[in-house]
């Protein structure tokens, strides 16, 4: 007997895939909007061109790829019906056209909607991790995944730190040296804001602690490669997401002290935002891989069968007709 999936929310694979692609579409489109708002403030024309092009690519993938695919999968989930298929096709074709020509895809309010989409994406990720709990995984593969993702996370931390403390101040006040900029900031405010240092230290400690837990957990069979890749991608996304908080105060100090642009003048922060959104999208879509069937799931499925649905095999020594008694007598046939 076929057992219903363990998780009731988004239990169907097609429905969960549709919700996943819709969440990815909203997150990526909102990130593109936020980056487009920062592009005009970049000091270099080359940076504006490169970042603007990458942001446009992200928007196209979200609006013309993930959005129609998500609607197509979500509407056709459940019992197959002809009207479902036609409705899904119409929605998949009409939705990106409507978004593109009504300006919804460029609206700053999309950023607020992205928060709800991110919450839904994290719920899908939690379901995916719970379904794969206890799956076997080779220790050497876990170690390789930990090394690659930890290196990527540390690279993001290094680039973010340089962006906040070096590249953005120098781009905002190009006529002064870095030492002169910080000298004036210390003279006016007494101390350099510690937001970038707290951000970098917290992200580094989380990376080191997560790597140790992953390696030790894999040796005990508690952590899989899927777990490491998913959590590593989420850590990169969280690190890039909180970059704005880390540079908020020092950005205000630069704007007040030098009458500079109130925002990023260096493009590195926007590039990291695009990387972080892509990592979150990858973590969500990674949960669509079919979880391997475990022995305990098979046994549990047999236990869930109703007594009337279970057919017991014949016991040894039993035959189709009993040698004695009315039960074993052949049935009379009326001509």
C-alpha positions in Angstrom: 0.0 0.0 0.0 1.3 3.5 -0.9 1.9 5.6 2.2 1.3 9.3 2.2 4.4 11.5 2.6 5.6 12.2 6.1 5.1 16.0 5.7 1.6 17.3 5.0 2.7 20.8 3.8 3.8 20.7 0.2 3.5 16.9 0.4 3.2 16.5 -3.4 6.5 16.8 -5.3 5.0 18.9 -8.0 3.3 21.3 -5.6 6.5 21.6 -3.6 8.5 22.2 -6.7 6.1 24.9 -7.8 6.3 26.7 -4.5 10.1 26.4 -4.6 10.4 28.1 -8.0 7.9 30.8 -7.0 10.0 31.6 -3.9 13.2 31.6 -5.9 11.5 34.0 -8.5 10.5 36.5 -5.8 13.8 36.4 -4.0 15.9 36.9 -7.1 13.6 39.6 -8.6 13.7 41.5 -5.3 17.5 41.3 -5.1 17.7 42.6 -8.6 15.5 45.6 -7.6 17.6 46.4 -4.6 20.8 46.2 -6.7 19.3 48.4 -9.4 18.6 51.1 -6.8 22.3 51.1 -5.8 23.8 51.0 -9.3 23.5 54.8 -10.1 25.7 55.6 -7.1 28.7 53.7 -8.2 31.7 55.8 -8.9 32.9 53.8 -12.0 31.0 53.6 -15.2 32.5 50.1 -15.8 31.1 49.0 -12.5 27.7 50.3 -13.3 27.7 48.5 -16.6 28.9 45.1 -15.2 26.6 45.1 -12.1 23.7 46.4 -14.0 24.1 43.6 -16.6 24.3 40.9 -13.9 21.3 42.3 -12.2 19.3 42.2 -15.5 20.3 38.6 -16.0 19.1 37.7 -12.5 15.8 39.5 -13.2 15.3 37.7 -16.6 15.9 34.3 -14.9 13.5 35.1 -12.1 10.6 36.6 -14.2 10.9 34.6 -17.4 12.2 31.4 -16.0 11.4 30.6 -12.3 8.0 32.4 -12.2 6.3 30.7 -15.2 7.8 27.3 -14.2 6.6 27.7 -10.6 3.1 28.6 -11.7 3.0 25.7 -14.2 4.0 23.1 -11.6 1.8 24.5 -8.8 -1.4 24.7 -10.9 -1.0 21.3 -12.4 -0.3 19.6 -9.0 -2.9 17.2 -7.8 -5.4 15.2 -9.9 -4.8 15.7 -13.7 -7.5 17.7 -15.2 -7.6 19.3 -18.7 -8.7 22.7 -17.3 -5.6 22.6 -14.9 -3.3 22.2 -17.8 -4.8 25.0 -19.9 -5.0 27.3 -16.9 -1.3 26.6 -16.1 -0.2 27.3 -19.6 -2.1 30.6 -19.7 -0.8 31.7 -16.3 2.8 30.7 -17.2 2.6 32.8 -20.4 0.7 35.7 -19.0 2.5 36.2 -15.7 5.9 37.3 -16.9 4.4 39.5 -19.5 2.2 41.2 -16.9 5.1 41.6 -14.5 7.4 43.1 -17.2 4.9 45.6 -18.7 3.2 46.7 -15.5 6.5 47.5 -13.7 5.8 45.1 -10.8 9.2 43.5 -11.3 10.9 46.9 -10.7 8.8 47.9 -7.7 10.6 48.5 -4.4 7.6 46.9 -2.7 8.8 43.6 -4.1 11.6 43.7 -1.5 8.9 43.4 1.3 7.3 40.4 -0.6 10.8 38.8 -0.7 10.8 38.5 3.1 7.7 36.3 3.0 9.2 34.3 0.1 12.4 33.8 2.0 10.4 32.5 5.0 8.6 30.1 2.7 11.9 29.1 1.2 13.4 28.3 4.6 10.4 26.2 5.4 10.9 24.2 2.2 14.6 23.8 3.2 13.6 22.6 6.6 11.3 20.0 5.1 14.0 18.8 2.8 16.6 18.4 5.5 14.1 16.5 7.8 13.3 14.0 5.0 17.0 13.2 4.5 17.8 12.9 8.2 20.0 9.8 8.7 20.8 9.2 5.1 24.2 7.6 4.6 27.0 9.7 3.2 30.8 9.2 2.8 33.0 11.0 5.2 35.5 12.1 2.6 32.7 13.7 0.5 31.5 15.6 3.6 35.1 16.8 4.2 35.4 18.1 0.6 32.1 19.9 0.8 33.1 21.5 4.1 36.4 22.7 2.7 34.9 24.2 -0.5 32.0 26.0 1.3 34.2 27.2 4.2 36.7 28.6 1.7 33.9 30.3 -0.2 32.4 31.7 3.0 35.8 33.1 4.1 36.3 34.7 0.7 32.9 36.4 1.1 33.9 37.7 4.5 37.2 39.0 3.2 35.6 40.8 0.2 32.9 42.2 2.5 35.4 43.5 5.0 37.5 45.1 2.3 34.4 46.6 0.8 33.3 48.2 4.0 36.6 49.4 5.4 38.7 50.1 2.3 37.0 50.2 -1.1 33.8 52.0 -0.3 35.5 54.8 1.8 38.1 55.4 -0.9 35.5 55.4 -3.7 33.3 57.8 -1.6 36.2 60.3 -1.0 38.7 59.6 -3.8 40.7 62.8 -3.2 41.9 61.7 0.2 44.0 58.7 1.2 42.6 56.0 3.4 44.6 57.2 6.4 43.3 60.7 6.0 39.7 59.5 5.8 39.9 57.5 9.0 41.8 60.4 10.7 38.9 62.7 10.0 36.4 60.1 11.1 38.2 59.6 14.4 38.5 63.3 14.9 34.8 63.9 14.4 33.3 60.7 16.0 36.0 59.6 18.4 36.0 56.0 17.3 35.4 53.9 14.2 32.1 52.0 14.1 32.6 48.4 15.1 29.8 47.0 12.9 32.2 45.6 10.2 34.4 43.9 12.8 31.4 42.3 14.6 30.0 41.1 11.3 33.3 39.6 10.1 34.1 38.0 13.5 30.6 36.5 13.9 30.6 35.1 10.4 34.1 33.6 10.8 33.2 32.0 14.2 30.1 30.6 12.6 32.1 29.1 9.7 34.7 27.5 12.0 32.1 26.1 14.4 29.9 24.8 11.6 32.9 23.1 9.9 33.9 21.4 13.2 30.3 20.2 13.8 30.0 19.0 10.3 33.2 16.9 10.3 32.5 15.4 13.7 28.8 14.7 12.8 29.8 13.0 9.6 32.0 10.6 11.5 29.1 9.6 13.7 26.7 9.3 10.7 24.6 12.4 11.8 25.6 14.8 9.0 25.4 14.2 5.3 26.9 15.9 2.2 23.4 17.3 1.5 23.3 18.9 4.9 26.7 20.5 4.5 25.9 21.9 1.1 22.5 23.3 2.1 23.7 24.9 5.4 26.8 26.2 3.7 24.8 28.0 1.0 22.5 29.4 3.7 25.5 30.7 5.7 26.8 32.5 2.6 23.3 34.0 2.0 23.0 35.1 5.7 26.5 36.7 5.6 25.8 38.7 2.5 22.3 39.7 3.8 23.7 41.2 7.0 26.4 43.1 5.1 24.1 46.1 4.9 23.8 46.2 8.7 27.5 46.0 9.2 28.2 49.0 6.9 25.1 51.1 7.9 26.7 53.3 10.6 30.1 53.8 8.9 28.3 54.7 5.7 26.3 57.4 7.5 29.5 58.7 9.1 31.1 59.0 5.7 28.1 60.8 4.2 28.0 63.3 7.1 31.7 63.9 7.4 32.4 64.3 3.7 29.0 65.2 2.2 29.4 62.0 0.2 26.8 59.8 -1.4 24.6 58.1 1.3 25.0 54.5 0.0 27.5 52.2 -1.6 29.9 53.8 -4.0 31.8 50.5 -4.5 30.1 47.8 -6.4 31.4 44.8 -4.3 28.4 45.0 -1.9 25.9 44.6 -4.7 27.9 41.8 -6.3 27.9 39.9 -2.9 24.1 40.5 -2.7 23.6 38.8 -6.0 25.8 36.0 -4.9 23.9 35.6 -1.7 20.5 35.5 -3.4 21.8 32.9 -5.8 23.0 30.8 -2.9 19.6 30.9 -1.3 17.9 30.0 -4.6 20.3 27.0 -5.0 19.6 25.8 -1.4 15.8 25.9 -2.0 16.0 24.0 -5.3 18.5 21.5 -3.8 15.6 20.2 -1.7 13.8 19.0 -4.8 16.1 16.1 -5.2 14.3 12.9 -4.3 15.3 11.6 -0.9 16.5 8.0 -0.9 14.1 5.4 0.6 15.4 4.0 3.9 14.7 0.6 5.4 12.8 2.1 8.3 10.5 4.0 5.9 9.7 0.7 4.2 8.9 -1.0 7.5 6.9 1.9 8.7 4.9 1.9 5.4 4.0 -1.8 6.0 3.0 -1.0 9.6 0.7 1.8 8.3 -1.2 -0.6 6.0 -4.8 -1.4 7.1 -5.5 -5.0 8.2 -7.9 -5.4 5.3 -5.3 -4.3 2.8 -2.7 -6.8 4.0 -2.5 -10.2 2.3 -0.7 -12.9 4.4 1.2 -15.5 2.5 0.1 -19.1 2.9 1.7 -21.1 5.7 3.8 -24.1 5.1 1.7 -27.3 5.1 -1.5 -25.5 4.0 -3.1 -26.6 0.8 -5.9 -25.3 -1.3 -8.4 -27.9 0.1 -8.6 -29.3 3.6 -8.6 -33.1 3.9 -11.6 -33.1 6.2 -14.5 -31.0 7.6 -17.1 -29.1 5.8 -14.8 -26.2 5.2 -12.5 -28.4 3.1 -15.4 -29.9 1.0 -15.5 -28.9 -2.6 -18.1 -26.4 -3.6 -21.2 -27.8 -5.3 -21.7 -26.8 -8.9 -25.2 -26.4 -10.2 -25.5 -27.2 -13.8 
